């Protein structure tokens, strides 16, 4: 499909693989940030995507219980250090 002096074309994975150079491009798809410049250029930049895990209040309380230091151990540590923590 032609738009002015540009041509756009939809390609499938096999077309992309055939045209991909051996060096300089990842073998798997990677997320990209698309930016435009005031001059009208389009910049494609690699994007970092990280999974974010959201915990419920109940799950946070479970973590707190599992990571709690028993009182008797706290007393021993304070005694060994010779001070109040």
Secondary structure, DSSP 4 states (H G I P E B T S, - for coil): -EETTEE-----HHHHHHHS-SSSS-SS---EEEEE-TTS-EEEEE----------HHHHHHHHHHHPPPHHHHHHHHHHHTS--
